[in-house]
Amino acid sequence: MFVVTGAAGFIGSNIVAALNARGITDILAVDDLRDGDKFINLAKYTIADYLDKAGFRRLVATGGLNKVQVIFHQGACSDTTERDGQFMMDNNYRYTLELFEYCQSHGIQLIYASSAAVYGAGPEYFEDPAHENPLNVYGYSKLLFDEVLRKRFDQITSQVVGLRYFNVYGPNEQHKGRMASVALHNMNQYLAEGSVRLFGGWDGYPNGGQMRDFIHVDDVVAVNMYFFDNHEISGIFNCGTGRAQPFNDVAFSVINTMREIEGKESLSLGQMVDQGLIKYVDFPSDLKGRYQSYTQANPSLLREAGFNEPMLDVQTGVARYVRSLYPNAKSLSRLAD
C-alpha cells in the first residue's frame, strides 16, 4: 500500500495523480476534510481508501498499518502567518516524528515535506544549519524535525527524505486561500478586476521586485518520484529550481497568457504598468520582518543525489498553469461573471 498524507491538498493530490499515472491505485489517502471543498482534488483520481488524519495517527500509534511500502507525508499546516504554536508544533513537528518512528520500525520509505521557510531571510539557501534561521513558528516546526533526522541519520534503517519546498505553484491549490501561489492570486485578480496587484518596493527591492524561487508542482512531484524510485538515498534536499525570479515575472506571464487566450496582443512590463494592468500596493506592515524578500534554492545536493531533470522557468510554468485553468476565452468570460 502507498500512503499519501495531505492527499486532498495541493502537492499531495498531485502525488496521487502521479501514482495513478504509473498504474498505482492501492493508495490510502489521508487528510483532514473539515474543509470539505478539498474533495475535488481527490475525486478525479483513484484511491483504495480514505482516512481522516486523526484516525490515521491513532492507527500509526497502535501499529495498525499493514503492508505499507512508502509514506509521502505532505500533510501539514502551511500557513506562514499562523501563530498558534501549540497547533503548529503538533500538526507539523509531532505528526512527522510519529511517522518517522513508525517507518523506521517497519522498514517503510518516508518522503516528507519540509520547507524553505527554515532559512528565514537567507541570503544563503543551502542545507546547512549555519543558514537556517526561521522567521515564524511554521518554519521552526519544519526545521525541528529536520534536526531530528540529522541527529539520528547514522542510525536510520529505511529511507527518509526531507524536501525543502520553495514557492510551489500549479493545479489543485484553489483551496489554499491567502496561502495560494502568487500565480493563482494574479489570475483571479485579473479575472475579477482586469488588473493584478503586487507589493510595492520594500527591503531594498523595487516595485514587484522581490524575488522567489518559483517551482511548478510538476517539478516537485518529479523530485518526489525520483526519491521513491531510488530508495537507497536519504537526506534533506532543497526542492527548488535554483533560479530566483521577481514577482513582476509572474504577473507579466499571467497577463500575457490571459491576453493570448483573449486574442489580444502581448505587452511589455512597462506597458502593463502604464495601462494599469499591474498595480503596486503598499507593503503590508504585518509582514515586515516576517517575510522572505528573496529566495533561491541551492540545488547542489539534489543534483549530486542524481536528480538531473530540467525544471520549468516562470515564463513556461505559469503559462502552462494559466492555460490549464482557463483554456479558452469563453471560460475566461464565464469565470469573470
C-alpha positions, 0 to 999 in steps of 0.5 A: 500500500502507498500512503499519501498524507495531505492527499486532498491538498495541493502537492499531495493530490498531485502525488496521487495523480502521479501514482495513478499515472504509473498504474498505482491505485492501492493508495490510502489517502489521508487528510483532514476534510473539515474543509470539505471543498478539498474533495475535488482534488481527490475525486478525479483520481483513484484511491483504495481508501480514505482516512481522516488524519486523526484516525490515521495517527491513532492507527500509526500509534497502535501499529495498525498499518499493514503492508505499507511500502512508502509514506509521502507525508505532505500533510501539514499546516502551511500557513506562514502567518499562523501563530498558534504554536501549540497547533503548529508544533503538533500538526507539523513537528509531532505528526512527522516524528510519529511517522518517522518512528513508525517507518523506521520500525517497519522498514517503510520509505518516508518522503516528507515535506519540509520547507524553505521557510527554515532559512528565514531571510537567507541570503544563503539557501543551502542545507546547512544549519549555519543558514537556517534561521526561521522567521515564524513558528511554521518554519521552526516546526519544519526545521525541528524535525529536520534536526531530528533526522540529522541527529539520528541519520547514522542510525536510520534503517529505511529511507527518509527524505526531507524536501525543502519546498520553495514557492510551489505553484500549479493545479489543485491549490484553489483551496489554499486561500491567502496561502495560494501561489502568487500565480493563482492570486494574479489570475483571479485578480485579473479575472475579477478586476482586469488588473493584478496587484503586487507589493510595492518596493520594500527591503531594498527591492523595487516595485514587484521586485522581490524575488522567489524561487518559483517551482511548478508542482510538476517539478516537485512531484518529479523530485518526489518520484525520483526519491521513491524510485531510488530508495537507497538515498536519504537526506534533506534536499532543497526542492527548488529550481535554483533560479530566483525570479521577481514577482513582476515575472509572474504577473507579466506571464499571467497577463500575457497568457490571459491576453493570448487566450483573449486574442489580444496582443502581448505587452511589455512590463512597462506597458502593463504598468502604464495601462494599469494592468499591474498595480503596486500596493503598499507593503503590508506592515504585518509582514515586515520582518516576517517575510522572505524578500528573496529566495533561491534554492541551492540545488547542489545536493539534489543534483549530486543525489542524481536528480538531473531533470530540467525544471520549468522557468516562470515564463513556461510554468505559469503559462502552462498553469494559466492555460490549464485553468482557463483554456479558452476565452469563453471560460475566461468570460464565464469565470469573470461573471 
